[in-house]
Every structure is written in C-alpha cells, then in structure tokens.
Amino acid sequence: MIRFLVGDYFADIVVEQKIIVELKAAEAIIDSHIAQLMNYLKATPCEVGFVLNFGLEATFKRLRFSNFKKKYLKKSFESAKSV
C-alpha cells in the first residue's frame, strides 16, 4: 500500500495513486471531514477523494479538485503547453 504523507498526516487509503479515501466512524460526515479531504486533494496529485463514514448509517461524500487549480503543478502544465 502506498501512503501519501500530507504534512504530518497520512491519508487512510490511496487507490492507484489517483483516489484518496478517508475513513470515519462518526454520527455523520461533518465539515471538518470534508475540509480534511479537500486539503489532502490540494496537497497531492490526486484529483478525486471519498469520505466514507461507517457511523450510525453508512454514508459517503465524493470530492474532486482538478490538478489545473493546484499552484505547485501549474508550472508543469504551462511548460507542457509550450512544447
């Protein structure tokens, strides 16, 4: 299993280095769960992520953050266009 180090935190599961999965066991998915996943998406090359909650009722939330919006990757996109 490949894990991305994001600051001092680790994503729970990374699938094919493309999808981040955050696992929770809470009453419901709350804003801080979504913010955590969004921060992981912003800090890695992954564009898609899921928060899976196995609390009272199993629920999930899918998030997408395009690599074109990531400042640290922007230069590589711009140089690829000029070739």
BAMI-611991 format. One record per residue: x, y, z of N, C-alpha, C, O in turn; residue number from 1; residue in one letter. Coordinates in Angstrom, 1 decimal, padded with zeros to 4 digits. Example, Ala and Ser with C-alpha at 12.3 -4.5 7.8 and 13.67 -1.06 7.14 Angstrom:
! BAMI-611991
+--------+---------+--------+---------+----------+--------+--------+---------+--------+--------+---------+--------+-------+------+
: n.east : n.north :   n.up : ca.east : ca.north :  ca.up : c.east : c.north :   c.up : o.east : o.north :   o.up : kollo : firo :
+--------+---------+--------+---------+----------+--------+--------+---------+--------+--------+---------+--------+-------+------+
:  013.2 :  -005.7 :  007.8 :   012.3 :   -004.5 :  007.8 :  013.2 :  -003.3 :  007.8 :  014.2 :  -003.3 :  008.5 :     1 :    A :
:  012.8 :  -002.2 :  007.1 :   013.7 :   -001.1 :  007.1 :  012.9 :   000.0 :  007.9 :  013.4 :   001.1 :  008.0 :     2 :    S :
+--------+---------+--------+---------+----------+--------+--------+---------+--------+--------+---------+--------+-------+------+
END
This chain:
! BAMI-611991
+--------+---------+--------+---------+----------+--------+--------+---------+--------+--------+---------+--------+-------+------+
: n.east : n.north :   n.up : ca.east : ca.north :  ca.up : c.east : c.north :   c.up : o.east : o.north :   o.up : kollo : firo :
+--------+---------+--------+---------+----------+--------+--------+---------+--------+--------+---------+--------+-------+------+
:  000.9 :  -001.2 :  000.0 :   000.0 :    000.0 :  000.0 :  000.9 :   001.2 :  000.0 :  001.8 :   001.3 :  000.8 :     1 :    M :
:  000.6 :   002.2 : -000.9 :   001.3 :    003.4 : -000.9 :  000.5 :   004.4 : -000.1 : -000.7 :   004.6 : -000.3 :     2 :    I :
:  001.2 :   005.2 :  000.7 :   000.6 :    006.2 :  001.5 :  001.2 :   007.5 :  001.2 :  002.5 :   007.6 :  001.2 :     3 :    R :
:  000.5 :   008.6 :  001.1 :   001.0 :    009.9 :  000.9 :  001.1 :   010.6 :  002.2 :  000.2 :   010.6 :  003.0 :     4 :    F :
:  002.3 :   011.1 :  002.5 :   002.5 :    012.0 :  003.6 :  002.0 :   013.4 :  003.3 :  002.5 :   014.0 :  002.4 :     5 :    L :
:  001.0 :   013.8 :  004.0 :   000.5 :    015.2 :  003.8 :  000.7 :   016.0 :  005.0 :  000.0 :   015.8 :  006.0 :     6 :    V :
:  001.8 :   016.8 :  005.0 :   002.2 :    017.5 :  006.3 :  002.6 :   016.4 :  007.3 :  003.4 :   015.6 :  007.0 :     7 :    G :
:  001.9 :   016.5 :  008.4 :   002.2 :    015.5 :  009.5 :  001.1 :   014.4 :  009.5 :  000.9 :   013.7 :  010.5 :     8 :    D :
:  000.3 :   014.3 :  008.5 :  -000.9 :    013.4 :  008.5 : -000.8 :   012.4 :  007.3 : -000.1 :   012.7 :  006.3 :     9 :    Y :
: -001.4 :   011.3 :  007.4 :  -001.4 :    010.3 :  006.4 : -002.9 :   010.1 :  005.9 : -003.8 :   010.0 :  006.7 :    10 :    F :
: -003.0 :   010.0 :  004.6 :  -004.4 :    009.6 :  004.1 : -004.6 :   008.1 :  004.4 : -003.7 :   007.4 :  004.5 :    11 :    A :
: -005.9 :   007.8 :  004.7 :  -006.2 :    006.4 :  005.2 : -005.9 :   005.4 :  004.1 : -005.2 :   004.4 :  004.3 :    12 :    D :
: -006.4 :   005.7 :  002.9 :  -006.2 :    004.8 :  001.7 : -006.0 :   005.6 :  000.5 : -006.7 :   006.6 :  000.3 :    13 :    I :
: -005.0 :   005.2 : -000.3 :  -004.8 :    005.8 : -001.6 : -004.9 :   004.7 : -002.7 : -004.1 :   003.7 : -002.6 :    14 :    V :
: -005.8 :   004.8 : -003.6 :  -006.1 :    003.8 : -004.6 : -005.3 :   004.2 : -005.9 : -005.6 :   005.2 : -006.5 :    15 :    V :
: -004.4 :   003.3 : -006.4 :  -003.7 :    003.5 : -007.7 : -003.1 :   004.9 : -007.8 : -002.9 :   005.4 : -008.9 :    16 :    E :
: -002.8 :   005.5 : -006.7 :  -002.2 :    006.9 : -006.6 : -003.1 :   007.9 : -007.3 : -002.6 :   008.9 : -007.9 :    17 :    Q :
: -004.4 :   007.6 : -007.4 :  -005.3 :    008.5 : -008.0 : -006.5 :   008.9 : -007.2 : -007.0 :   010.0 : -007.4 :    18 :    K :
: -006.9 :   008.1 : -006.2 :  -008.0 :    008.4 : -005.4 : -007.7 :   008.3 : -003.9 : -007.0 :   007.3 : -003.5 :    19 :    I :
: -008.1 :   009.3 : -003.1 :  -007.8 :    009.3 : -001.7 : -009.1 :   008.9 : -001.0 : -010.2 :   009.4 : -001.3 :    20 :    I :
: -009.1 :   008.0 :  000.0 :  -010.2 :    007.5 :  000.7 : -010.0 :   007.8 :  002.2 : -009.0 :   007.3 :  002.7 :    21 :    V :
: -010.8 :   008.6 :  002.8 :  -010.8 :    008.9 :  004.2 : -011.9 :   008.1 :  004.9 : -013.0 :   008.2 :  004.6 :    22 :    E :
: -011.5 :   007.3 :  005.9 :  -012.5 :    006.5 :  006.7 : -012.8 :   007.2 :  008.0 : -011.9 :   007.7 :  008.7 :    23 :    L :
: -014.1 :   007.2 :  008.3 :  -014.6 :    007.8 :  009.5 : -015.6 :   006.9 :  010.2 : -016.2 :   006.0 :  009.5 :    24 :    K :
: -015.8 :   007.0 :  011.5 :  -016.8 :    006.3 :  012.2 : -017.4 :   007.3 :  013.2 : -017.2 :   007.4 :  014.4 :    25 :    A :
: -018.3 :   008.2 :  012.6 :  -018.9 :    009.3 :  013.3 : -020.4 :   009.2 :  013.1 : -020.9 :   008.4 :  012.3 :    26 :    A :
: -021.1 :   010.1 :  013.8 :  -022.6 :    010.1 :  013.6 : -023.0 :   010.5 :  012.2 : -024.0 :   010.0 :  011.6 :    27 :    E :
: -022.2 :   011.4 :  011.6 :  -022.4 :    011.9 :  010.3 : -021.2 :   012.5 :  009.7 : -020.2 :   012.8 :  010.5 :    28 :    A :
: -021.1 :   012.8 :  008.4 :  -020.0 :    013.5 :  007.8 : -020.2 :   014.9 :  008.1 : -021.2 :   015.5 :  007.8 :    29 :    I :
: -019.1 :   015.5 :  008.7 :  -019.2 :    017.0 :  009.1 : -018.2 :   017.8 :  008.2 : -017.4 :   017.2 :  007.6 :    30 :    I :
: -018.3 :   019.1 :  008.3 :  -017.5 :    020.0 :  007.5 : -016.0 :   019.7 :  007.7 : -015.2 :   019.8 :  006.7 :    31 :    D :
: -015.5 :   019.4 :  008.9 :  -014.1 :    019.1 :  009.1 : -013.6 :   017.9 :  008.4 : -012.5 :   017.9 :  008.0 :    32 :    S :
: -014.5 :   016.9 :  008.2 :  -014.1 :    015.7 :  007.5 : -013.9 :   016.1 :  006.0 : -012.9 :   015.7 :  005.4 :    33 :    H :
: -014.8 :   016.9 :  005.5 :  -014.7 :    017.3 :  004.1 : -013.5 :   018.2 :  003.9 : -012.8 :   018.1 :  002.9 :    34 :    I :
: -013.2 :   019.1 :  004.9 :  -012.1 :    020.0 :  004.8 : -010.8 :   019.2 :  004.8 : -009.8 :   019.6 :  004.1 :    35 :    A :
: -010.7 :   018.2 :  005.6 :  -009.5 :    017.4 :  005.7 : -009.2 :   016.7 :  004.4 : -008.1 :   016.8 :  003.9 :    36 :    Q :
: -010.2 :   016.1 :  003.7 :  -010.1 :    015.5 :  002.4 : -009.7 :   016.6 :  001.4 : -008.8 :   016.3 :  000.5 :    37 :    L :
: -010.3 :   017.7 :  001.4 :  -010.0 :    018.8 :  000.4 : -008.5 :   019.2 :  000.6 : -007.9 :   019.4 : -000.4 :    38 :    M :
: -008.0 :   019.3 :  001.8 :  -006.6 :    019.6 :  002.0 : -005.7 :   018.6 :  001.4 : -004.7 :   018.9 :  000.8 :    39 :    N :
: -006.1 :   017.3 :  001.6 :  -005.3 :    016.2 :  001.0 : -005.3 :   016.3 : -000.5 : -004.2 :   016.1 : -001.2 :    40 :    Y :
: -006.4 :   016.6 : -001.1 :  -006.5 :    016.7 : -002.6 : -005.7 :   017.9 : -003.1 : -005.1 :   017.8 : -004.1 :    41 :    L :
: -005.7 :   019.0 : -002.3 :  -004.9 :    020.1 : -002.7 : -003.4 :   019.9 : -002.6 : -002.6 :   020.5 : -003.4 :    42 :    K :
: -003.0 :   019.0 : -001.7 :  -001.6 :    018.8 : -001.4 : -001.0 :   017.7 : -002.2 :  000.3 :   017.5 : -002.1 :    43 :    A :
: -001.8 :   016.9 : -002.9 :  -001.3 :    015.8 : -003.7 : -001.7 :   015.8 : -005.1 : -002.5 :   016.6 : -005.5 :    44 :    T :
: -001.1 :   015.0 : -006.0 :  -001.5 :    015.0 : -007.4 : -002.9 :   014.3 : -007.6 : -003.4 :   014.3 : -008.7 :    45 :    P :
: -003.5 :   013.7 : -006.5 :  -004.8 :    013.1 : -006.6 : -005.9 :   014.1 : -006.9 : -005.8 :   015.2 : -006.3 :    46 :    C :
: -006.8 :   013.8 : -007.7 :  -007.9 :    014.7 : -008.1 : -009.3 :   014.3 : -007.5 : -010.2 :   015.2 : -007.3 :    47 :    E :
: -009.4 :   013.1 : -007.1 :  -010.7 :    012.6 : -006.6 : -010.5 :   012.0 : -005.2 : -009.5 :   011.3 : -004.9 :    48 :    V :
: -011.5 :   012.2 : -004.3 :  -011.4 :    011.6 : -003.0 : -012.8 :   011.3 : -002.5 : -013.8 :   011.9 : -002.9 :    49 :    G :
: -012.8 :   010.4 : -001.5 :  -014.1 :    010.0 : -000.9 : -013.9 :   010.0 :  000.6 : -012.9 :   009.7 :  001.2 :    50 :    F :
: -014.9 :   010.5 :  001.3 :  -015.0 :    010.4 :  002.8 : -016.1 :   009.3 :  003.0 : -017.2 :   009.4 :  002.6 :    51 :    V :
: -015.7 :   008.2 :  003.6 :  -016.6 :    007.1 :  003.9 : -016.9 :   007.0 :  005.4 : -015.9 :   006.9 :  006.2 :    52 :    L :
: -018.1 :   007.2 :  005.7 :  -018.5 :    007.2 :  007.2 : -019.2 :   005.9 :  007.5 : -020.3 :   005.6 :  006.9 :    53 :    N :
: -018.7 :   005.2 :  008.5 :  -019.4 :    003.9 :  008.9 : -020.0 :   004.1 :  010.3 : -019.8 :   003.3 :  011.2 :    54 :    F :
: -020.6 :   005.2 :  010.5 :  -021.2 :    005.5 :  011.8 : -022.6 :   004.9 :  012.0 : -022.7 :   003.7 :  011.6 :    55 :    G :
: -023.6 :   005.6 :  012.4 :  -024.9 :    005.0 :  012.6 : -025.5 :   004.5 :  011.3 : -026.1 :   003.5 :  011.3 :    56 :    L :
: -025.3 :   005.2 :  010.2 :  -025.7 :    004.8 :  008.9 : -024.5 :   005.1 :  008.0 : -023.9 :   006.1 :  008.0 :    57 :    E :
: -024.2 :   004.1 :  007.1 :  -023.1 :    004.2 :  006.2 : -023.4 :   005.3 :  005.2 : -024.4 :   005.2 :  004.5 :    58 :    A :
: -022.5 :   006.3 :  005.0 :  -022.7 :    007.4 :  004.1 : -021.4 :   007.7 :  003.4 : -020.3 :   007.3 :  003.9 :    59 :    T :
: -021.4 :   008.4 :  002.3 :  -020.1 :    008.8 :  001.7 : -020.3 :   010.2 :  001.0 : -021.4 :   010.6 :  000.7 :    60 :    F :
: -019.2 :   010.8 :  000.8 :  -019.2 :    012.1 :  000.1 : -018.0 :   012.0 : -000.9 : -016.9 :   011.7 : -000.5 :    61 :    K :
: -018.2 :   012.4 : -002.2 :  -017.2 :    012.4 : -003.2 : -016.8 :   013.8 : -003.5 : -017.6 :   014.7 : -003.6 :    62 :    R :
: -015.5 :   014.1 : -003.5 :  -014.9 :    015.4 : -003.8 : -014.0 :   015.3 : -005.0 : -013.3 :   014.3 : -005.2 :    63 :    L :
: -013.9 :   016.4 : -005.8 :  -012.9 :    016.4 : -006.9 : -012.3 :   017.8 : -006.8 : -012.9 :   018.8 : -006.7 :    64 :    R :
: -011.0 :   017.8 : -007.0 :  -010.2 :    019.1 : -007.1 : -009.2 :   018.9 : -008.2 : -008.3 :   018.1 : -008.1 :    65 :    F :
: -009.4 :   019.6 : -009.3 :  -008.7 :    019.5 : -010.5 : -007.2 :   019.9 : -010.3 : -006.9 :   020.8 : -009.6 :    66 :    S :
: -006.3 :   019.1 : -011.0 :  -004.9 :    019.5 : -010.9 : -004.6 :   020.8 : -011.5 : -003.6 :   021.4 : -011.2 :    67 :    N :
: -005.4 :   021.3 : -012.4 :  -005.2 :    022.6 : -013.1 : -005.3 :   023.7 : -012.0 : -004.8 :   024.8 : -012.3 :    68 :    F :
: -006.0 :   023.5 : -010.9 :  -006.1 :    024.5 : -009.9 : -005.0 :   024.5 : -008.9 : -004.9 :   025.4 : -008.0 :    69 :    K :
: -004.1 :   023.5 : -009.0 :  -003.0 :    023.3 : -008.0 : -001.8 :   024.2 : -008.4 : -001.2 :   023.9 : -009.4 :    70 :    K :
: -001.5 :   025.1 : -007.5 :  -000.4 :    026.1 : -007.9 :  000.9 :   025.3 : -008.1 :  001.7 :   025.7 : -009.0 :    71 :    K :
:  001.2 :   024.3 : -007.2 :   002.5 :    023.7 : -007.4 :  002.7 :   022.8 : -008.6 :  003.8 :   022.5 : -009.0 :    72 :    Y :
:  001.5 :   022.5 : -009.3 :   001.6 :    021.8 : -010.5 :  001.4 :   022.7 : -011.8 :  001.6 :   022.2 : -012.9 :    73 :    L :
:  001.0 :   023.9 : -011.5 :   000.7 :    024.8 : -012.6 :  001.9 :   025.0 : -013.6 :  001.7 :   025.0 : -014.8 :    74 :    K :
:  003.1 :   025.2 : -013.1 :   004.2 :    025.4 : -013.9 :  004.5 :   024.2 : -014.9 :  004.8 :   024.4 : -016.0 :    75 :    K :
:  004.3 :   023.0 : -014.4 :   004.5 :    021.8 : -015.2 :  003.4 :   021.8 : -016.4 :  003.7 :   021.4 : -017.5 :    76 :    S :
:  002.2 :   022.2 : -016.1 :   001.2 :    022.3 : -017.1 :  001.5 :   023.3 : -018.1 :  001.4 :   023.1 : -019.3 :    77 :    F :
:  002.0 :   024.5 : -017.7 :   002.3 :    025.6 : -018.6 :  003.5 :   025.2 : -019.5 :  003.5 :   025.5 : -020.7 :    78 :    E :
:  004.5 :   024.6 : -018.9 :   005.6 :    024.2 : -019.8 :  005.2 :   023.1 : -020.8 :  005.8 :   023.0 : -021.9 :    79 :    S :
:  004.3 :   022.2 : -020.4 :   003.8 :    021.2 : -021.3 :  003.1 :   021.8 : -022.5 :  003.2 :   021.3 : -023.6 :    80 :    A :
:  002.3 :   022.9 : -022.3 :   001.6 :    023.5 : -023.3 :  002.5 :   024.2 : -024.3 :  002.2 :   024.2 : -025.5 :    81 :    K :
:  003.6 :   024.7 : -023.9 :   004.5 :    025.4 : -024.8 :  005.4 :   024.5 : -025.7 :  006.1 :   025.0 : -026.6 :    82 :    S :
:  005.4 :   023.2 : -025.4 :   006.2 :    022.3 : -026.2 :  005.5 :   021.9 : -027.5 :  006.1 :   021.1 : -028.2 :    83 :    V :
+--------+---------+--------+---------+----------+--------+--------+---------+--------+--------+---------+--------+-------+------+
END
